[in-house]
Amino acid sequence: MRVLVIEDDAQLGAYLTKALGETGAVVDHCADGREGLFLAAGNDYDVLVIDRMLPSLDGLGILRTLRAAGDKTPVLILSALGEVDDRVDGLRAGGDDYLVKPFAFSELHARIEALLRRAAPAGDLPETRLKVADLEMDLLTRAVTREGKPVSLQPREFRLLEYLMRHAGQVVTRTMLLEHVWDYNFDPQTNVIDVHISRLRGKIDRDFAHPLLHTVRGAGYVIREP
């Protein structure tokens, strides 16, 4: 899931970026309305989380511009304005849902999940389970098992394994992992990938007869059936 958060409160923006990232989402954040419109129009997001009051261009202005251009990306509006007329204005401007501040993250996450379910075409429901040989991942409960035995993963390890499993049988490069798992747009000359791959391999392969996670020297990594 790729999410754009347009929120000018730096503390709230950082919190949402971190919290959504821990659920496995890839999150972009900006604090300016015009920059947010530029990002939303130029990228493919699964859902937009937009604060109503923003510098340069307010949230409803972003919404009206996107909808006028035919953009149908689901939008959750965040606002301290919670009167009925405020909510109606937000929905009529093109919002799909409206959440009043302050809010619990669990409710925001549940509303995002509901928006994604509504947006999925009939017969094309979001994938909720990944499987490679006897390794299975449930994206809803975030449970991972191998041979039916639970595998305990940290949030970043989960994101790493999810990306590898979504590309099972394909060589995944370091650059791809940095961009999609760590959100880096360049290689910062760090061994963070090697460390996490080693930890992940220890959890999903070490106590089993056939390894699934392989290093392709000079190219990257691949997870595949034995």
C-alpha positions as CSV (number, residue, x, y, z in Angstrom):
1,M,0.0,0.0,0.0
2,R,1.4,3.4,-1.0
3,V,0.0,6.4,1.0
4,L,0.5,10.2,0.6
5,V,0.0,12.2,3.8
6,I,-0.4,15.9,3.3
7,E,-0.3,17.4,6.8
8,D,1.4,20.6,7.9
9,D,1.6,19.7,11.6
10,A,5.2,18.3,11.7
11,Q,4.7,16.2,14.8
12,L,1.5,14.6,13.5
13,G,3.0,14.1,10.0
14,A,6.0,12.3,11.4
15,Y,3.7,10.2,13.7
16,L,1.5,9.1,10.8
17,T,4.5,8.4,8.6
18,K,6.0,6.1,11.2
19,A,2.7,4.5,12.3
20,L,1.6,3.7,8.8
21,G,5.1,2.5,7.9
22,E,4.9,0.0,10.7
23,T,1.7,-1.5,9.1
24,G,3.7,-2.2,6.0
25,A,2.7,0.9,4.0
26,V,5.1,3.0,1.9
27,V,4.5,6.6,3.0
28,D,5.3,9.9,1.4
29,H,4.7,13.0,3.5
30,C,4.6,16.7,2.7
31,A,3.5,19.8,4.6
32,D,2.5,22.2,1.8
33,G,-0.7,22.1,-0.2
34,R,0.7,22.9,-3.6
35,E,3.6,20.4,-3.1
36,G,1.0,17.8,-2.0
37,L,-1.1,18.4,-5.2
38,F,2.0,18.0,-7.3
39,L,2.9,14.7,-5.6
40,A,-0.7,13.4,-5.7
41,A,-1.1,14.2,-9.4
42,G,2.3,12.9,-10.5
43,N,2.4,9.6,-8.6
44,D,0.3,6.4,-8.2
45,Y,-1.0,6.3,-4.6
46,D,-3.5,3.8,-3.2
47,V,-4.9,6.4,-0.8
48,L,-4.4,10.1,0.1
49,V,-4.6,11.4,3.7
50,I,-5.2,15.2,3.4
51,D,-5.4,17.8,6.2
52,R,-8.0,20.4,5.5
53,M,-6.1,23.5,6.6
54,L,-2.8,23.7,4.7
55,P,-0.4,26.5,3.5
56,S,-0.4,27.5,-0.2
57,L,-3.5,25.4,-1.1
58,D,-6.0,24.0,1.4
59,G,-7.1,20.4,1.4
60,L,-10.5,21.1,-0.3
61,G,-8.6,22.9,-3.1
62,I,-6.4,19.9,-3.6
63,L,-9.4,17.6,-3.7
64,R,-11.4,19.8,-6.2
65,T,-8.4,20.0,-8.5
66,L,-7.7,16.2,-8.5
67,R,-11.4,15.3,-9.0
68,A,-11.7,17.8,-11.9
69,A,-8.7,16.1,-13.5
70,G,-10.5,12.7,-13.2
71,D,-8.3,11.4,-10.3
72,K,-10.3,8.9,-8.4
73,T,-7.7,8.0,-5.7
74,P,-9.5,7.4,-2.3
75,V,-9.1,10.4,0.0
76,L,-9.4,10.6,3.8
77,I,-9.7,14.2,5.0
78,L,-8.3,15.1,8.4
79,S,-9.6,18.2,10.1
80,A,-10.1,19.9,13.4
81,L,-13.3,21.3,11.9
82,G,-16.0,18.8,13.0
83,E,-19.4,20.4,12.5
84,V,-21.9,18.8,10.2
85,D,-21.5,21.5,7.6
86,D,-17.7,21.1,7.6
87,R,-18.0,17.3,7.0
88,V,-20.5,17.9,4.2
89,D,-18.2,20.4,2.5
90,G,-15.3,18.0,2.7
91,L,-17.3,15.1,1.2
92,R,-18.9,17.3,-1.5
93,A,-15.5,18.5,-2.5
94,G,-14.5,15.0,-3.4
95,G,-13.5,13.4,-0.1
96,D,-14.4,9.7,0.5
97,D,-14.2,9.9,4.3
98,Y,-13.7,12.6,7.0
99,L,-11.9,12.1,10.3
100,V,-12.0,14.8,13.0
101,K,-8.9,15.6,15.1
102,P,-7.9,14.4,17.6
103,F,-8.3,10.8,16.5
104,A,-7.0,7.3,17.4
105,F,-4.5,5.8,14.9
106,S,-6.4,2.5,15.0
107,E,-9.5,4.3,13.7
108,L,-7.6,6.1,10.9
109,H,-6.0,2.8,9.8
110,A,-9.4,1.0,9.8
111,R,-10.9,3.8,7.7
112,I,-8.0,3.5,5.2
113,E,-8.6,-0.2,5.0
114,A,-12.3,0.4,4.3
115,L,-11.5,2.9,1.6
116,L,-9.2,0.4,-0.1
117,R,-11.9,-2.3,0.1
118,R,-14.4,0.0,-1.5
119,A,-12.0,1.1,-4.3
120,A,-11.1,-2.5,-5.3
121,P,-12.9,-3.6,-8.5
122,A,-15.3,-6.5,-8.2
123,G,-13.4,-9.7,-8.5
124,D,-10.1,-7.9,-7.9
125,L,-10.0,-7.8,-4.1
126,P,-6.7,-6.9,-2.4
127,E,-4.4,-9.8,-1.9
128,T,-4.3,-10.8,1.8
129,R,-2.0,-13.8,1.8
130,L,1.4,-14.5,0.3
131,K,2.9,-18.0,-0.1
132,V,6.3,-19.3,-1.2
133,A,6.7,-23.1,-0.7
134,D,5.8,-23.7,3.0
135,L,6.4,-20.0,4.0
136,E,3.1,-18.1,4.4
137,M,2.3,-14.5,5.2
138,D,-1.1,-13.1,6.3
139,L,-1.2,-9.4,5.4
140,L,-4.2,-8.7,7.6
141,T,-3.1,-10.4,10.8
142,R,0.6,-9.8,10.0
143,A,1.3,-13.4,10.9
144,V,4.1,-15.3,9.3
145,T,4.6,-19.1,9.4
146,R,6.9,-21.7,7.9
147,E,5.8,-25.4,8.0
148,G,2.9,-24.1,10.2
149,K,5.4,-22.8,12.8
150,P,5.1,-19.1,13.8
151,V,7.9,-16.8,12.7
152,S,8.3,-13.6,14.8
153,L,9.4,-10.6,12.7
154,Q,10.1,-7.0,13.5
155,P,8.2,-4.4,11.4
156,R,11.1,-3.7,9.1
157,E,11.8,-7.5,8.7
158,F,8.1,-7.9,7.8
159,R,8.3,-5.2,5.1
160,L,11.4,-6.8,3.7
161,L,10.0,-10.3,3.6
162,E,6.7,-9.0,2.1
163,Y,8.6,-7.2,-0.7
164,L,10.7,-10.3,-1.4
165,M,7.6,-12.6,-1.4
166,R,5.7,-10.2,-3.7
167,H,8.6,-10.6,-6.2
168,A,9.1,-14.4,-5.5
169,G,11.4,-15.9,-8.2
170,Q,12.7,-12.5,-9.2
171,V,16.1,-11.1,-8.3
172,V,15.6,-8.0,-6.2
173,T,18.4,-5.5,-6.2
174,R,19.8,-3.5,-3.2
175,T,18.5,-0.3,-4.9
176,M,15.0,-1.7,-5.1
177,L,15.0,-2.7,-1.4
178,L,16.4,0.7,-0.4
179,E,13.6,2.5,-2.3
180,H,10.7,0.3,-1.4
181,V,11.5,-1.0,2.1
182,W,13.7,1.8,3.5
183,D,12.3,4.7,1.3
184,Y,15.8,5.8,0.4
185,N,16.3,7.2,-3.1
186,F,20.0,6.5,-3.1
187,D,22.5,4.0,-1.7
188,P,23.8,5.6,1.5
189,Q,26.7,3.1,1.7
190,T,25.2,1.3,4.7
191,N,25.1,-2.3,5.6
192,V,21.5,-2.0,6.7
193,I,20.3,-4.4,4.0
194,D,23.0,-7.1,4.8
195,V,22.1,-6.9,8.5
196,H,18.4,-7.3,7.9
197,I,18.8,-10.1,5.3
198,S,21.0,-12.0,7.7
199,R,18.4,-11.7,10.5
200,L,15.6,-12.6,8.2
201,R,17.5,-15.6,6.8
202,G,18.1,-16.8,10.4
203,K,14.4,-16.7,11.1
204,I,12.9,-18.2,8.0
205,D,15.7,-20.6,6.9
206,R,18.1,-21.6,9.7
207,D,16.0,-24.4,11.3
208,F,14.6,-25.8,8.0
209,A,15.9,-28.3,5.6
210,H,15.7,-26.2,2.4
211,P,16.6,-22.5,2.3
212,L,14.3,-20.1,0.5
213,L,16.2,-16.8,0.6
214,H,19.3,-16.7,-1.6
215,T,22.0,-14.1,-2.4
216,V,22.7,-13.6,-6.1
217,R,26.3,-12.4,-6.1
218,G,26.7,-9.0,-7.7
219,A,22.9,-8.7,-8.3
220,G,20.8,-8.9,-5.2
221,Y,18.5,-11.3,-3.4
222,V,15.8,-13.8,-4.4
223,I,13.2,-15.8,-2.5
224,R,12.1,-18.9,-4.3
225,E,10.9,-22.4,-3.8
226,P,13.5,-25.1,-3.4
